[in-house]
Amino acid sequence: MLKHELLSDKGVLIVRPEGPLSVTDFSALTTDTDAYIAAHGALKGLMICAKAFPGWGNVDAAISHFKFVRDHHRLIAKVAVVTDSEVLSLLPVFASHFVKANVKHFKGDEEAKALAWIAT
């Protein structure tokens, strides 16, 4: 399950994975993201707030996730990964090879700091 919130006034998409990710999660995320991008051209940032990566419900969900990244990474300037997970804290290093966005890790209690970084 992927909860998401679009802060339209800031141009920031916040996602909170709380269980195995599904195709439906990425369908809803794509609909909201694409509507904002159509009106504004791009997002300032994406903030991923996660205790751990919950995995995917099935292969189709993983494919939907990769398609979302492929279709949107050029339209998102910054990605903040807010987590205390050692594995997820490595995401910026890994992602920098595959996405155009500037990706940075923040500790789990630094959501406000991450949001401020995206805004600058």
Contacts in CASP RR format, 6 or more apart in sequence:
PFRMAT RR
TARGET T0000
AUTHOR 0000-0000-0000
METHOD contacts of the structure
MODEL  1
MLKHELLSDKGVLIVRPEGPLSVTDFSALTTDTDAYIAAHGALKGLMICA
KAFPGWGNVDAAISHFKFVRDHHRLIAKVAVVTDSEVLSLLPVFASHFVK
ANVKHFKGDEEAKALAWIAT
1 17 0 8 1.000
1 18 0 8 1.000
1 19 0 8 1.000
1 20 0 8 1.000
1 21 0 8 1.000
1 22 0 8 1.000
1 25 0 8 1.000
1 54 0 8 1.000
2 15 0 8 1.000
2 16 0 8 1.000
2 17 0 8 1.000
2 18 0 8 1.000
2 19 0 8 1.000
2 21 0 8 1.000
2 22 0 8 1.000
2 25 0 8 1.000
2 26 0 8 1.000
2 29 0 8 1.000
3 15 0 8 1.000
3 16 0 8 1.000
3 17 0 8 1.000
3 18 0 8 1.000
4 13 0 8 1.000
4 14 0 8 1.000
4 15 0 8 1.000
4 16 0 8 1.000
4 28 0 8 1.000
4 29 0 8 1.000
4 32 0 8 1.000
5 13 0 8 1.000
5 14 0 8 1.000
6 12 0 8 1.000
6 13 0 8 1.000
6 14 0 8 1.000
6 32 0 8 1.000
6 33 0 8 1.000
6 36 0 8 1.000
7 13 0 8 1.000
7 14 0 8 1.000
8 36 0 8 1.000
10 44 0 8 1.000
10 115 0 8 1.000
10 118 0 8 1.000
10 119 0 8 1.000
11 36 0 8 1.000
11 40 0 8 1.000
11 43 0 8 1.000
11 44 0 8 1.000
11 45 0 8 1.000
12 43 0 8 1.000
12 44 0 8 1.000
12 45 0 8 1.000
12 46 0 8 1.000
12 47 0 8 1.000
12 115 0 8 1.000
12 118 0 8 1.000
12 119 0 8 1.000
13 29 0 8 1.000
13 32 0 8 1.000
13 33 0 8 1.000
13 36 0 8 1.000
13 43 0 8 1.000
13 45 0 8 1.000
13 46 0 8 1.000
13 47 0 8 1.000
13 76 0 8 1.000
14 46 0 8 1.000
14 47 0 8 1.000
14 49 0 8 1.000
15 29 0 8 1.000
15 46 0 8 1.000
15 47 0 8 1.000
15 48 0 8 1.000
15 49 0 8 1.000
16 49 0 8 1.000
16 50 0 8 1.000
17 48 0 8 1.000
17 50 0 8 1.000
17 53 0 8 1.000
17 54 0 8 1.000
17 55 0 8 1.000
18 54 0 8 1.000
19 54 0 8 1.000
19 55 0 8 1.000
20 54 0 8 1.000
20 55 0 8 1.000
20 56 0 8 1.000
20 57 0 8 1.000
20 61 0 8 1.000
21 54 0 8 1.000
21 55 0 8 1.000
21 56 0 8 1.000
21 57 0 8 1.000
21 61 0 8 1.000
21 62 0 8 1.000
21 65 0 8 1.000
22 56 0 8 1.000
22 57 0 8 1.000
22 58 0 8 1.000
22 61 0 8 1.000
22 64 0 8 1.000
23 58 0 8 1.000
23 60 0 8 1.000
23 61 0 8 1.000
23 64 0 8 1.000
25 61 0 8 1.000
25 64 0 8 1.000
26 61 0 8 1.000
26 64 0 8 1.000
26 65 0 8 1.000
26 67 0 8 1.000
26 68 0 8 1.000
27 64 0 8 1.000
29 68 0 8 1.000
30 68 0 8 1.000
30 71 0 8 1.000
33 43 0 8 1.000
33 68 0 8 1.000
33 72 0 8 1.000
36 43 0 8 1.000
37 43 0 8 1.000
37 72 0 8 1.000
37 75 0 8 1.000
41 75 0 8 1.000
42 75 0 8 1.000
42 76 0 8 1.000
42 77 0 8 1.000
43 72 0 8 1.000
43 75 0 8 1.000
43 76 0 8 1.000
43 77 0 8 1.000
44 76 0 8 1.000
44 77 0 8 1.000
44 78 0 8 1.000
44 118 0 8 1.000
44 119 0 8 1.000
45 76 0 8 1.000
45 77 0 8 1.000
45 78 0 8 1.000
45 79 0 8 1.000
45 80 0 8 1.000
45 101 0 8 1.000
45 118 0 8 1.000
46 76 0 8 1.000
46 78 0 8 1.000
46 79 0 8 1.000
46 80 0 8 1.000
46 101 0 8 1.000
47 79 0 8 1.000
47 80 0 8 1.000
47 82 0 8 1.000
47 111 0 8 1.000
47 114 0 8 1.000
47 115 0 8 1.000
47 118 0 8 1.000
48 79 0 8 1.000
48 80 0 8 1.000
48 81 0 8 1.000
48 82 0 8 1.000
48 83 0 8 1.000
48 88 0 8 1.000
48 91 0 8 1.000
49 82 0 8 1.000
49 83 0 8 1.000
49 108 0 8 1.000
49 111 0 8 1.000
50 81 0 8 1.000
50 82 0 8 1.000
50 83 0 8 1.000
50 85 0 8 1.000
50 88 0 8 1.000
51 83 0 8 1.000
51 84 0 8 1.000
51 85 0 8 1.000
52 83 0 8 1.000
52 85 0 8 1.000
52 87 0 8 1.000
52 88 0 8 1.000
53 85 0 8 1.000
53 87 0 8 1.000
53 88 0 8 1.000
56 62 0 8 1.000
56 65 0 8 1.000
69 98 0 8 1.000
69 99 0 8 1.000
73 98 0 8 1.000
73 99 0 8 1.000
73 100 0 8 1.000
73 101 0 8 1.000
74 100 0 8 1.000
76 101 0 8 1.000
77 101 0 8 1.000
77 102 0 8 1.000
77 118 0 8 1.000
78 101 0 8 1.000
78 102 0 8 1.000
78 103 0 8 1.000
78 104 0 8 1.000
78 117 0 8 1.000
78 118 0 8 1.000
79 92 0 8 1.000
79 95 0 8 1.000
79 99 0 8 1.000
79 101 0 8 1.000
79 102 0 8 1.000
79 103 0 8 1.000
79 104 0 8 1.000
80 103 0 8 1.000
80 104 0 8 1.000
80 105 0 8 1.000
80 106 0 8 1.000
80 114 0 8 1.000
80 115 0 8 1.000
80 117 0 8 1.000
80 118 0 8 1.000
81 88 0 8 1.000
81 89 0 8 1.000
81 91 0 8 1.000
81 92 0 8 1.000
81 103 0 8 1.000
81 104 0 8 1.000
81 105 0 8 1.000
81 106 0 8 1.000
82 106 0 8 1.000
82 107 0 8 1.000
82 108 0 8 1.000
82 110 0 8 1.000
82 111 0 8 1.000
82 114 0 8 1.000
83 89 0 8 1.000
83 105 0 8 1.000
83 106 0 8 1.000
83 107 0 8 1.000
83 108 0 8 1.000
84 107 0 8 1.000
84 108 0 8 1.000
88 105 0 8 1.000
89 105 0 8 1.000
91 103 0 8 1.000
91 105 0 8 1.000
92 103 0 8 1.000
92 104 0 8 1.000
92 105 0 8 1.000
95 101 0 8 1.000
95 103 0 8 1.000
96 103 0 8 1.000
104 114 0 8 1.000
104 117 0 8 1.000
106 113 0 8 1.000
106 114 0 8 1.000
106 117 0 8 1.000
END
